[in-house]
Amino acid sequence: MSGTSLDGIDGVLAEITAQECRVALHASAPLAPDLRAELLALNGSGGDELHRAALAANALARGYAGVVHDLLRQAGMKAAAVRAIGAHGQTVRHRPQAFDGTGYTLQLNNPALLAELTGITVVADLRSRDVAAGGQGAPLVPAFHQGVFGQAARTVAVLNLGGISNLSILRPDGGVLGFDCGPANALMDHWCERHTGHPYDAGGAWARSGRPVDALLQSLLAEPFLALPPPKSTGRDLFNPDWLQRHLPAAGSDARPQDVQATLAEFTAASCAQELRRHAPECGLLIVCGGGALNGHLMERLRALLPGVSVEDSGSHGLPALQVEAAAFAWLAHQCLAGVAANLPAVTGARGPRILGAIYPA
């Protein structure tokens, strides 16, 4: 898995049955700086896009293969012992239902090359069938969250803080609601790199050194996407540096860069807390995963904005924060090979259950 935050590639070796998903090993690798820059650039229009996107997909597949080989080495396992790789690819455009009523979602990937490099069957293209069926193609992880984190006695929420934030609400009767809340790390990482040269704000220390600017915060929170009812999904198509730049005048001339960072952290926490209160006011447990779970300042702000809710890292519930999404796409690949529908129409808005993914045999 390489997510919207573009902070690297995470892979897990998982044993999956109809009843459970057990992660045996985890491996990660950074994205090469030039590949990361190219993937960011491909989120917007530019020259010779088709050529550049094809080469970026090749490079990404080689990075995925490196993580797969690392996992096999750790496990002392032959490729033939692995049934499949679930390879999501890198989302560079996400515009479901836009333009012609169907829209599209585009994940750069070369699953054929990945199958050649690893000798393992690859399941890829996991979102487009849901979009073709009238859905958002996202989020796809709530069904996995229900299986791993759902509880029979109470409502539990799972918040994934990647580049974008998405929330799964898991009811005790088995009902599931899931949707994107807004940006998580995407804007914070951009602002941090621009002003400090570091790709992310480690632990949220830089944001903690600033003070949120209320006028800017209110401007950000007025974004119409935040008020939309589910099903809804978003990405860098909306929450990008240009979007932030349009709001920055609200900060005034006295705001320091760290104050803007503090405001962006507050925006992420506030938009997520607002959605949890709106859709699951009875929820007493919020399980947080993704890279944002390692941001101590962001976790503190979530706890402050959600009094009465226990805000906990997913690691305390059996699956470390950086493993959840990779495990989810392994599970989605398993569902594809089993011929089982994996989307939740109530979450994505699709016309019905669909088997997700395309299979590239070893």
Helices and strands as residue ranges (DSSP letters): E 9-16, E 21-29, H 33-41, H 49-75, G 79-81, E 85-86, E 90-96, E 103-108, H 111-118, E 122-124, H 128-132, H 142-149, E 156-161, E 164-170, E 176-183, H 186-196, G 202-204, H 205-208, H 214-221, H 224-227, H 241-247, G 248-251, H 257-279, E 285-289, G 291-294, H 296-305, E 310-313, G 314-317, H 324-338, H 345-348, E 358-360
